[in-house]
Amino acid sequence: MGKLKLSGKDLRAIGYPESPVISLAMDIMEKNYKRNSKEHALGLLKSILVHPRDYIHDEVLGKIANALIEREEKAAAKAAASVELKTEAISYNIFGAEFIEEGAVSQMNYAVRLPVSISGALMPDAHQGYGLPIGGVLATENAVIPYGVGVDIGCRMCLSVFKIDPKELEYRESYFTRELNEATLFGSGREFKQRTDHEILYRTEFREIPILRGLRDRAVSQLGSSGGGNHFVEFGIVDIAEKDAVLGIDPGKYLGLLSHSGSRAIGANVANHYTKLAKEKRHLPHEAVNLAWFTFDEEEGVEYFMAMNLAGDYASACHHVIHNKIAKQLGEQPLKMVENHHNFAWKEMYEGKEVIVHRKGATPAGKGVLGIIPGSMTVSFIYIFFFFFVTSYITPFSIVVSLTCTVIHYSAF
């Protein structure tokens, strides 16, 4: 009798799944049962396939049995993790529908069909992103979606208003240009050689959360940098028409320093790490695959929320470092700092219960809350300035929008 020779076709014919277990089974049988007939070998393999747990303690055949069991368990886990979208979407507000691209609306339509979705809204200049559209707002129950927050966690606007005549910008252009360039770094991945100390760098999350432990050194070297893309630091004119009780600045023209940037390497790494884990935990249809979530009953959900908050506070620290450096050089403390952020998830009360409100490229609006909406980023540096729209209260029906390039959006359901 010749040596046993099996083929993948032989194993598939008796029901073996198309997987690495076929090669494993062929190799084991041809080495250990080489003097057996093909019929006997296939009969034995069929028996292992049907009753793998009967062979798990067999020194030779146990390897095949365990590979089949492992595959079966993975398939069962995947099936258990599969999530179906609701057949009927919850209704949600769309502001400025005529300005919103179709891709963003389509993404939002999938988001509001998640089993955990409670409410939502789409801002007037929303556009397509990963998972939740940029300019999308989604409230969920006991669930946080890493890509509902986005990659640049806690990205924000920060405005300092100085009691300095803005005409100085014309008279001392080179001075103000130099101060901007010396206060921060622009460009992806840029790091300072001379590092700035800050209390954010001593937060316990850097020790307690594994993903953050490996990011602390970069957090130190990038503190106060601005990154690339649509991030900026710019001087401009703040024109206060009348005194506002919340803003607390007398009418007049002031020098403004406005910045837009986020959490640098921390945010990107946290977002991608936890999105990968969420996708492994919950398998959504292809159209909604980037909307995988954690519940707060799961360790990953609690951990992500802690890491997200650290990243948001780090983004704020970056702005404060920049503004403090420039204020020191100007020899003036700002009359007021206005700061608000987007790309974040907030715990809020909605219709009598706690929800998690994801605002991706959107920022909260409420009575007594100061916020900033910058104008177009197409303006020329120094000579033509941003107009800063500063408001203490913006309702869902009085949203200020720049149709050219609004960076953030005011959100409400």
Buried (B, 14 or more C-beta within 10 A) or exposed (E): EEEBEBEEEBBEEEEBBEEEBBEBBBEBBBEBBEEBEBEEBBEBBBEBBEEBEEBBEEEEBBBBBBBBBEBEEEEEEEEEBEBEBEEEBBEBBBBBEEEBEEEBBEBBBBBBBBEBBBBBBBBBBBBBBBBBBBBBBBBBBBBBBBBBBBBBBBBBBBBBBBEBEBEBBEEEBEEBBEBBEEBBBBEEEBBBEEEBEBEBBEBEBBEEBEBBEEBBEBBBBBBBBBBEBEBBBBBBBBBBEEEBEBBEBEEEEBBBBBBBBBBBBBBBBBBEBBBEBBBEBBBBEEEBBBBBBBBBEBEBBBBBBBBBBBBBBBBBBBBBBBBBBBBEBBEBEBBBBBBBBBBBBEEEEBEEEEBBBBBBBBBBBEEEBBBBBBBBBEBEEBEEBBBBBBBBBBEEEEBBBBEEEBBBBBBBB
